[in-house]
C-alpha cells in the first residue's frame, strides 16, 4: 500500500490517462462501409456513457480506440454509487461515508476499482446505463477486445520485490488486489497459503523418505490429515480475506451475462425492483443433464486411456519382435492424437450444456464450465496412475493373456513358454510414473508456460518485423507523432498478448499439484519437496507471466477461488481412499514379504481410512470454527457500529437512556388490587412471611 | 393469534396479575432465623429490581412469594430495551420502531416475551441489573423454584382445538410460541414436520409390506432417501422459523450461566464492552476429554448388554434344566438392576465433565450435556438390536459353544449330542424385537408418560389430604381469604408439579422413533405406521402433559432443536450403513434360499450404500438451497430496508440522485492533453478512424 499512491500517479501519467483500449479489427469486416458504420457506432456508444475517445492505428488491420472518463467528477460519482450499491446488498459490512469526497479520502480509489467501474460501464447493457459493448458478439463483431494497460512501473517493482523475498505478505496480496482485482489476488493468496503448508509437508516427506518404510501407513495418515487441515483452514482464510476486501458474497451480485435469456419478470422480493428471471427448478432440471454427461465423458476418456495403456504394456513388456523401439511410440502417438480431439469434442458439448443451463451471472457460468471440464482434467491427470496402481500391478498376470489377442506378435521371436511365463510385472512402474508426473511433467510445464512463450514471442516479432520491412508495411506507423511513438509501440505490443484466465493457473495448482499430493504421495514421499521447489518458482513465474506475457487482466471481483474449493475438498476425500488402498496393496510386512491381499482387506482399509477422514474433517472444522478470525470480527463490528449509529441518529436517543427514562417510579396499575393490597409494602410482605414461618415452626 | 389478546387479558385477571411465583421452602432451613433472613433478602432483592411482592402460605413448610412488575412503564421499557438489544446483536433483522409505544403497538407484547423479560430480571446477576436469584444455589438455598402460572383458559382452548384438528398449522405454532416460548414451539414444529413426513413413510411402508419381499432393497433405499430429505428440509425449516420468530442465532447471545467461571477480562472486539471470558483453546482441550469418556461409557454399557444378552440366549434357547421358567427372568432382573445404576454413575461423570468444560451460556451447557447423554441413550436403545442382528443371527452357532462355560447346566437334562446340535437360532427374533421396540415399548411409554402420572398424582393427593386431615395440618389454609381460596389452591397445586424439559421429549422423538425408523425399518416396514399412530397421539398428549402435569415452562428462546439436529443427521447416516447390512445379510434370493454371505459382500454393500447416501445428501441440499424460503427472503428484505433507510436518513439523499447529481457535464482534467487533444470531439475521432480504415484498405 505504501508505494501505491506515488506509483499510481506516475503510472497514470505514463499511460496517458488511458483507462481502456478497445481493439477494433476492421480488416475482418466484409467491406469498408460496414467497418466505418460499426466504428461510428462504437464511438457514439462510448460518447453516450461519458467517455472521451481518441483513435490511433493499431497493428495491421486494426484500430486502437483509447477510452477514458470525460470528467473526474462523473467517475467519482460512479465509484461512490457502486460502493453504496455494494453496501445495500450486504457485500461490504461498513457503509461508505455519507459524503462522497470523504468516502474517497478514507478509502482511496485503487487502480482495480477504477478499472472495474469503467469496465462495467463499457460492458453493462444499455438498460442498466452501460454502453453494452460485448466483444465479438451482437452488433460488436469487429470489437476484438477491451483491455487496460499494464502499469509497468508497478510490475517492475513487483517482480523485483518478489524475487528477493521468501514469502508473500498480506500487504503484497493487498497490492495485487489493488492492481489486478480480487479474483487474481485470491489465486495468489491460495498459492501462498498452499506454499506455506507445503513447507510442512516437504519436511515430513523428507523425514519419511529416510526413516519410514515405503508405502508407510504413518505417512499416509499424516498426509491425509495435512490435506484436511489445509482445505479447512483455507476455507476460513477465504472468508476472512473476502470480508477484509469487502467482497463477501459478491459472487451472487455479479454483472449479468449478456447471453442470459430470462423467461419471466418478477418483483425482487428483497429490493422491490422488477427483475428478469429464469426459474430455479427449470435450471435444476437442465443441470441434471450434467450427470449423464460426466458419466459418459468419464467412461469414454477412461476407455481410451485403458486401451492405450494396454497397448503400451503389450509393446513395452510383452512384445519382443522387430521394430520394438519404433512401436514403443505407438501409444504416445495415439494419445497425442486422439485425446486432444476427444477433449475438444467433449468441451464443445460441455459449452453447449453450460449455455443451455442459462446462467444469469458470469461467475455462475464460469463455475459450471469449470466443473464440467474438471471431469476431463481428472481423468487425464489421474487415470494413467489408477490404471497402473489398481489394474496393472494386481491384475496384469490375469489380464495380459486376454488382451494378447495379437498373440502372433510374440510367436516369431522364438519358442517361448507362452505369454504368461514370459511376462514380468514391472514393480517400480508406479513409482516411476508418479515421479514423472510430479517432477518431470512439472518442469516441462513450467518451461512451456514461461520460457517457451517468451522465445516464441521474440521469434514471431522478429519474423513479423522482417516480413513487414520486406513488404513495406511499416508505413502505417510513420504517422505516429514522435512523442507518442514509444507509447504506441507499447500499446500495440500489449494488444497482441493473450488474455489471462486465472482458472488455468488454479487448475494447474489443484489438479497437477494438490491432487497428486493427496492421491499418490504415499508412493513417493518426496512429492511435496518437488512441489515446494516448483511452487516457489511458480509463484514468481506466474507473476512474471501476468506482467509480461498477458494483457493486464480486467480486475474482476471474487469472494473465493470458486468451484476449485469444492474440487480440492473432493480430492482430499479421494486421497483418503486411494492412500488406504495404496498402503494396503503395496506395503510390505515386517518380514519383507508382501501381504496376502484380499478384497475384504482392501475394502476394510478403505472404509476405515475414509471414516477416519470424515471424523478428522469434522474435528478440524469444529476446532477452527471456535477460533475467531480478524475478518469476521471486523464484519460483526462494522454491522454493530452501523446499527448503533442508526439507533442514535434515527431515534435521537441512546438505547440505554431510553430504557432508563422509562423506568421511573411508575404507579401500580392493572392486576387485582385486593390480592396485592393485603401487604402494602415489602416490609409488610416480609412480616407476613415471617409470621407464617413462625406459626409453622411452632406446629412442627 | 386471533384469540391471543382476549385470552391474555382474561388470563391476566384470573391469575391476579402474577408474573412469577417464588417457592420458598423454609422448612429445609437449619433454624427459624436463617429462614427469616433469607426470606428478608429475597423480598429486598425483588423490591430492588422494581418488583411488587405479596406472600401467602404454600403447601407444608413453604411460602409462596407472588411477584409482578411494580410499574407497567418500567416493564414496557425493559421489553423495548430487550428488543433493541436483540437488533443490535443481529438476532432480529428488523429494527424495532423508533418510538417505544409504537413498537409495542406494531408488535404486541406476548405472554412469553413478558415472562422472558421478567425472568431475566429475576435471574440475571446483579452486575447486569438483575436480582440474581439462582434457585437452590449460592445465597438462595431455600428458594425451591421460580415458575409462572398456567393460563388455564388458553390451555383449555388449545386442548379443544387440537383434539378436533388433524394437522398443526403455522398459526398454532405461533400460539405456542406466544405462550410457552420458542424452545417449546420448536419442539412442536419439529413434531409436526416429522408427522407429515411420517404420512409418506407410512403409506410406502404399507405398500412395501404387501408388495415387496422381506428385507427389500427397494424399501431400504427409499427409506434412506426419505430420512435424508426429512433432515435436510427440517434444517431449512428451522432457519425459516428462526427468522420469522426473530430468534436467529439467539443461542449465541443467551444469558450467562451463574456457574460460569471466567478466567480473563477482555474487550469485546464487536461492541467494545469489557467482557469476562474463558479462552476457547482451553475449553477445547477440556472438551477433548469427551472422546475417552464416550468410548469408555460405550464399551462398558455395551459389554453389560452383551453379557446380559449372552445369558438370555443361554437360558432361553440352550438351557433346558429345572427352574427354566424362573431363570428366564434373570437377564431382565440383571438389566433392570445394573443398567440404571451404571447410567446413574456415568451421568454423574458426564455432569462433572460438562461443568469442567465451563460453558458461558446455558444453551451451550445444555447442548454439551445432551451430547454426552446421547451416548447412553444410543447404546440402551440400539445395542440390543445390533446384538441380535449382527452377532446372534450370524455367529450364534460359533459363539454359543464358547460362552457355554456353564455347560454343566445342560448335562443333567439327558444325553444330548452336545450343545451345538441342540441349539437352534430363532430366525424371527430380530423381527419380534423390532416390533417390541416400535409398538409395545411405544405404547408402554405413552401410558407411562400420560396415564400413570395422572393417577399417581390423584392417589398421592388423596393420600396427602387424608394424612393432613388426620394430623390436623389443614389449619394453615384456614387463613386463606375466601376470595382467594380457589386461586391459592390452584397455585399450590401447580407448585407441586414437575418442571418440563423439552429435551426429554426431543430425545424420545429422535432416539425412540426416528432412530428405529432409520436403522431398523427394513426389518419391519410397518414401523412408520406404528409411529404415525403413536405420533398423532403424542402431539396431543405432549400438549396435555405441558398443560396438566407440568409447571408452565419458562419461555426460553431457541433458534433450533439444538444438538438433536446433529443427532438425527448422525442417525440418517448410520441408517444408510445398517440398512445395507440388514438387506445384505437377511434378504433372500429369488429362489428363496438365503444368499451366501461373505465379509467382502457385506463391506461392499455398506460402502456402496454409504456413498449413495453422501451423494443423495449433497444433491438434496443443493436442490433445497436453490429454492428460496419465505423467512430468508424476509430477512434479506428487512436488512435491505434498514440499509436504504439509513442511507436516506443519514445522508439526506437517495443514492440514485447522489450519483446522478455528481454525474453532470464535468470538465476534462488530468491525463496527457497533447495525446487526447489530437482529436477534439467524438466526430474528429470517427473521422480519424475512418481515415485509417481507408488508407489501410487501399494498401491491401
Interface residues (C-beta under 8 A of the other chain):
Chain A: X12 X13 X16 X17 X18 X24 X26 X27 X32 X35 X36 X39 X40 X43 X44 X46 X47 X50 X52 X53 X54 X55 X57 X60 X61 X63 X65 X66 X68 X70 X71 X72 X73 X74 X76 X77 X78 X80 X81 X84 X85 X87 X88 X89 X90 X95 X98 X100 X269 X270 X271 X280 X281 X283 X284 X473 X475 X476 X481 X483 X484 X487 X598 X599 X600 X603 X604 X606 X607 X623 X626 X627 X628 X633 X636 X637 X639 X640 X642 X643 X644 X645 X646 X647 X649 X650 X651 X652 X655 X656 X658 X659 X660 X661 X662 X663 X664 X665 X666 X667 X668 X669 X670 X671 X672 X674 X675 X676 X678 X679 X682 X685 X686 X688 X689 X690 X692 X693 X694 X695 X696 X697 X699 X700
Chain B: X12 X13 X16 X17 X18 X24 X26 X27 X32 X35 X36 X39 X40 X43 X44 X46 X47 X50 X52 X53 X54 X55 X57 X60 X61 X63 X65 X66 X68 X70 X71 X72 X73 X74 X76 X77 X78 X80 X81 X84 X85 X87 X88 X89 X90 X95 X98 X100 X269 X270 X271 X280 X281 X283 X284 X473 X475 X476 X481 X483 X484 X487 X598 X599 X600 X603 X604 X606 X607 X623 X626 X627 X628 X633 X636 X637 X639 X640 X642 X643 X644 X645 X646 X647 X649 X650 X651 X652 X655 X658 X659 X660 X661 X662 X663 X664 X665 X666 X667 X668 X669 X670 X671 X672 X674 X675 X676 X678 X679 X682 X685 X686 X688 X689 X690 X692 X693 X694 X695 X696 X697 X699 X700
